[in-house]
């Protein structure tokens, strides 16, 4: 059952959908699209970092994986929806497999190992020249709308829809048995094991959900900017920014993660 703060959160997200109707310029839509992307990344990181208490730095890995998975499919002429679903599925499956290994580590050891995932994927992307373009980057063909504003509006609503879907899923996780198990793990993992919580499975699921929507956002980003390269989408800042956003808004809170993302973007633009 949803609580009052959840209804307020969803109401605020619905109000955000009216940004294009305000008649702003392309810059306004770009800013709103970035806000939705940042909020998706922050809310996703909060699943593993806030709910489970594991300091993951793998957000950049998921974002880059999604950008290149979707970018390669888009460049081959596949529909955007197919590229997004494929990126999400690959990221979730990869995170589950990695989680079975990485989640046996704790604290600084886990943080360092998760950070290394992005570097490994960056090197693999650089090496797969025939598929990804390597260090030369990957060009993604244009294909939405008749002008800049049409395209900006399309990608805003696409990113907003992804954020809305992510929040629905994450709020459901908070209220589910998985959310309860993650809270137990965060408070005392040894005690959670004693009461029957399958720590490896729960942590792997949290790791998967922390990556699936980030990868989908990476695909949308690739289609939006039409050109990606490894240093851009595997940028270490994509691993650090979501953590800062969540800390700004409140660790463990989905609404706080989103507020923190918007606040961070405002500070970033102002500076």
C-alpha positions, 0 to 999 in steps of 0.5 A: 500500500502506497503512503502519502509521500509516495502519492506526493512523489508521483504527483510531482513527477506528473507535474514535471511532464508539463515542462514542454507545454510551458513553451520554453527553448531547447535549452529548457528541454535539455535541462529537464531531460538531464534532470530526468536522467540524473534522477533515474541514476540516483534512484537506481543507485539508491536501491543498492547503496541506500536500501542494501547499504553497499557503496556501489561505483558501478553506475558508470559501467551500467550507463556505458553498457546501455549506451553502447548496447543500444547505440550499436542496435540503433546504428544497425537500424533497430527501433529505439524500443528494441534497443532500450529493452535489450540494453536493460535485459543485458544489464540486468543479467550481467549485474546478476552474474556479477553480483553473485561474485562481487556481493561476497565482498564488503565495504571498501573491497566491494567499492573498488571492485565495482569501480573496476567494472567500468574500466574493464568495459571501457577497455573492451569497448575500445578493443571491439573496433569493428562493433563499437568504433573503438576510440573513434566513437560510434555515430548513431543516425538521426531519426526522430522528429522534423526539427530540434524542438521535436527531437528535444520534446521526444527525448524528454518524454522518453526519459521522463517515462523511464524515470516514472517507470523506475520510480514505480518499480523502486517504490514497489521494491521498498514495500516488498519482501525484497525491500525488507530483506535489503533493510535487514542486510543494511542493518546487520547482514550476519543477523539477516543470514540467521533469520533466513534472508538469502543475502547473495540473492537479495543483494544480486537482485538489488545490484540488478535493479540498480543497473537496469534503468541506468542502462536504459537511460544510457540507450536514450542518451546515445540516441539523444546525442547521436554520438558516443565514445568510451570516455564520455559514457564510462566517465567516472563522474557517472559513478560519483554523481548519483552518490552525491545526489542521494546524499544530498536528498537523503540516503535510503529515500527514493523521493530524496534521491530524486530531489537530490538529483534535481538539486545537484543539476541546479548547482551544476548548471549554476556553477 
